[in-house]
């Protein structure tokens, strides 16, 4: 339940904060957990129950295999329900194309499990794990159908062609997607980076017809385009302009497609033509007409356009080759020819599966002794963590046209991904990481600031600030020795960071920060005239804290590059989070939102929390968001100081008060796992020298918010922010972004090895005393789960709460974690808690 909005906290809250003590969890058995999850999955009409049966069988069989197929452990449907916004479509790692169906209703990624929604068509462009309410991409939908009464009777308009699916038939695995319509037509797809094959199986004896859409996309943003049918080549080319899914509507991007219809001469085109429709009765077809050339409709009506074609005879199977480009239709055709050519559907699917195995096998776990649901959650998460952003290198337009740098689209959004997504990539695949970092730097070269949330090749909205600073800074701190070899110029990287930290853009809603006022006041003030730049005057509290942490990343790179003047300046700016808002940390009745004169604007700490009963309250980018925070309550953001948690503890009155407040935050239901500012909060107990409580909280967070069903994410995956968070939790680690430090927890598997594909190192982490009974929401009494000691390559660490990337993962070798059932024994860090800036931490870089 949510509490009614009020001007002050309920007295029960205050008493709970003052008096609450942690209660030991109630024991429960784990043996039935996987069965319960499987049973829960079967109450939905989608996906097919065979998907889970196949995955469970593969995990069971892999216990006896020396070279398992890691793709068989992946469930692409996790997160396709409960507003997870995951795309289960066919893709390669970071593929520009993701073939999936588009459904009606709320479906940002195109696909949803909801069986009450109908299918609009199969399309090649999608994003995964985004929060765009209108959807993103969905261009070039194709819909197979049978038209018994002939060409003129085919349902071409979107509302007419929408069709229900056949229950319990949706299927997907890495590189493959399948769905069957309720009329018995089966649609399948597999992909390369910029192209793929679509395969359609028709009922026996039926004549295949297809509608190919020019104008409709998921956000209904068509701004004009062309379509050309070449019946001799059996080719349809398309090009047009559409609007952003998460950015200013005044911006448009271009996209192009090439559909080859003849399957290398094995299929024969019959009828063909174009169609046009609108909601007011227009529903017209023009057989044998081959060209559409349409502009944006300026009066505001929604016109639909596309092609309609059929095949000779009654073939049961039709294969269509598809190429995509953001440059031209000719390049779309060239992409299909070079990446697919004459390869068969099975050949392309095998190539895709091989690429996925290369990615997934970089983390290898003890399959025989790891709970099956943990195996499935881990590899499904690692899969989604290499699904986006979309590698559109060579497919650039506008300011980036012809750039020699790598280019990635769909940076949804840097605010979501800096915490866990890129640190996970840094552990395994620094080559991919370096390409994306160079992509960020190239944004500064072309536009003056690094991108924050590029979507559809267009600037997207800024959420917290210039979070790209943390992303590139984390790379520099961990890979500065290899940066040049990986194609990253550290001087350019640093210049790009300083632009974010020093230069105010004219429009800080799409890049950079409102840094002029922040530098003047030491915080982002509420209710003040900004005479030199434009942006939505909201989120002052959360933007302040995000700016501070971004400054910390600039400080770390300044330290790395021996720029003492900037290091000192950004050190002082990094310390602003406690000094700007001590009232929040010491009292309940204050907020982080502050007027120019230094006084605080009141915000109820429950606003925008799970206990907020006001369902109409704006908590995102809306202009009516008056609470001062982005997608979080002030309660939640009050813990956000990843680089200086001990400074926060001191302001709160010491360890005991901090722990009581943190206990209350969780026990009273203010924690929201789907909010990125809370990612490190369950591990905050480490800094108060109570790491065993962190272990308990992380177990609770995982099993109360994640599972292996389609609804198995706590909301939007946020471009695999949730996937990467879960991966770290299951591995018993948590990264401090912008640093080389990892916090140590208790793994959910007895043994795993992380392979760094660039450094050519392997690091094996073994949990001695691992007890599978501990792998549940409430750790039973007597189950070993708490860290007793940590040994790295034979040397026991003086602290068991953290270690450094340079000492562990760069060198490789063996890490031994001994766990105990004695919570008191495990509830002490040893000689030192993790580093914090105000207590002398992060004074050097490696």
C-alpha positions, 0 to 999 in steps of 0.5 A: 500500500501507499501512504497518503501524501502528508506534510510530515512523516507518520510517527510510526516511521520515526519510532521505527527509525529510532528503535528498529532492530534487524530481525533474523529471517524465517527459514524456508526451503529452496528445493521447491523454488524452481518448481514454483517459478515454472508453475507461475510461468505456465499461468500466462498464455505466452511464451510456450511452456516448451521454452522453460522445459528446454532450458531446464533440461539443458541446465540439467544435462550440462552438469556432465558436459565439458563444453556446454552450449551456454545459449541453451541456458538463456530465457529471452522472455524474462522481462517481457511482462511486468513492464520489463520492456525486454525485446526477445527478438533475434539479434547478435551481440549489440546487433543493430537489428532485433527481429521481433513482432510488434503488438498493440497496447503498451509495448516499448520493445514491440513484444509483450506476453499479454495474450489479449494484445494483437500482432501488428507485424514482424519488424527488424528494428527494436530496442530492449529494456527502454521506458519509452511509453509509445515504443521505439522503432518498429519500422518496416513491419511485415505481416503474412496473411492469406486472402482467399478472395484475392488481392483487393480483399487483403487487410492492409491497414494496421487496425484491419490486419492485427491478428491474435497469436496462437496461445503457447507458441511463442519461442525464442533463443539467442539469435532466433525468434518465432511466433504463430498467428491464430490462423496457423501462419508461423513467423520465424527470424534470425539475424546478423548485425544489420540484416537477417532472414525471415521465414514464414510457414503457411497452412497447406494449400494456401496462397501466401500474401504479405503486407509490408508497411512503409509508414507505421512505427511503434510511436506513430512518428512517420515524417515522410518516405519512399517505397519502390517495388522492383518486380524483376529483381524481386526487391522492395526498397524503403526509406523515410524519416521518423521521430525520436522515441525518447527525445524532442519531437522536433528531431527526425532520423532516417532509416532504410530497408531492403526486402529481397523476396525471391530467396535466391530464385527459389520463389516466384513473385505473383501480384504486387502493388501499393496501398493507402489508408486512413481512419476515415474510410480510405482503404485503397490498393493499386495493383502493379503500381511500384512507387510511393513517395509521401511527405509528412502530413501537415494537417495532422491526419494519420495516413498509412502506406505500404506494399502488398504482394503475393507468391505464385502457387501455394508454397508452404514456406517463404523466406525473405532476406532483409537488410537495414541501414541508417544511410541509404536503401542501397547500403541496406541492400549491400548489408543484406548481400554481404552479411547474409548472401545466399546463406540458409536460415539455419546457417545464419542462426548457427553463426548467431549462436556462435557469437552468443556463446563467445560472449556468454562463455566468458563467465563459467560457473559450476553448473552441477552445484549451482541452483538451476534458477540461479544458472538461468537468471545469470546467463539470461542476464549476461545475454541481455547485458550484451543485447544493447546498445546497438552497434551502428558503426558505418551507419551514421547520419547527421553530425556523425556522417562518415565518422571514423569512430565506432558508433552506437545508438540507443544509449538508454540512458547513461544515467541507467547504465553507469552503475553496473552495466559498463563495470560488468563489461569492463570485467569481461569484454574491454574491447566492446567497452573501448568502442563505446567509450570512443563513441562517447568521446566522438560525441564531444568532438562532433557536438561539444558534449558527450551524449547522455541518452542518444535514441534513434540516432537523435539526442535523448533527454538528460535524466541525471546529468552527464553520466557519460563522465562516469562511464568513460572515467571508469574505463580510464581508471581500469584500462588506461594502460591499454587505452591507446591499443584499444583505440581510446585517446586519454587526452580526448577522453579527459577533454570531453569530461571537462567540457561536461564539467565546465561548459554550459550548453544552451540546452541542458535537457539533451546534453551536458549539465546546468553547470553554471548555477551548480558551480555558482551555488555548489548545488542546483538551486530551485526557483531561480532565473537561468539567463544563459541556458534552457532546460526543464527546471525539475530534479534539482535534488537528484541532479545535484547529487548526480553532478557531484558524483560525475565530478568525482569521476573527473577528479579521478581522471585528473589524478590519473593524468597528474593534473593537480589543479583540476584534481584539487578543484574537482575533489572539492566539488566531489565533497559537495554532497554532504555539505549541500544537504546535511539537514536531510541526513540529520532530520526527517523534515528536510529535503535535498531541494534548496533555494538560492538563499540556502533554505530548503524546500520541503519534500515529503520523503515518501513522495515517489516511494513505494509508500506514496499513495498518490498515483498521479504524482509525476516522478520523472521528466514531467514539468509537473514533477515538483518533488525535486527528484528523478524516478526516486524519493528523497529517501532513496536518494539520501543514500546516494554517495557511492564515493563517500558513504562514510562521509554520509555515515558521519553526517547521520551520526555514526554507524548505529544511527546509519544502520537503524535508518537503513533497516527502516528504509527497507523494513518500511517498504521504501526501497524500490529495486527498479530504481537505479539510485538504490543499486548500492543501497543494500550493500551500504551496511559494508561501510558501517562495518556490518557486511553480513547484513549486506549479504542478507539484504542482497539475498532478499532483494534478489528473490523478492524482485527477480525470477525466471518468469516473464515477469521476473524483473522489477520493472523496466530492464533499463538497457540491462541495468537490472540484468547487470545488477542481478549478475553482480549480485549472483556473483557476490560482487558490486562495483564502485563505478568510476573506481577500480574497487569491488565490494565483496558479498557472498556468491550464489554459486560455489565456483565461477571463472571470469575470463577477460577476453582482452587481457587473456586472464582468468580469475576463479572465485571459489566459495568454500563452505557454500550451502545451497540452502542459503540461496533464498530470500531469508537465509536459514539459521545454520546455512553458511552464507556470511564471508569469513575470509577472503584469500587472493592467490594464496594471500589472505586479505586484511579486509574481507569487504573489498578488493581491487580490480588490479589485484584480482582481475587484471592478474587473474588467478584464484580467489577463495571466499570462506563462508560461515553460518555464524552471522556475528563472525561474518559481520566485520570487515576486518582492518578496513571498510571500503574506501570513502573520499572524506576519510582519505580513500581514493587518494591514488589510482593504480 
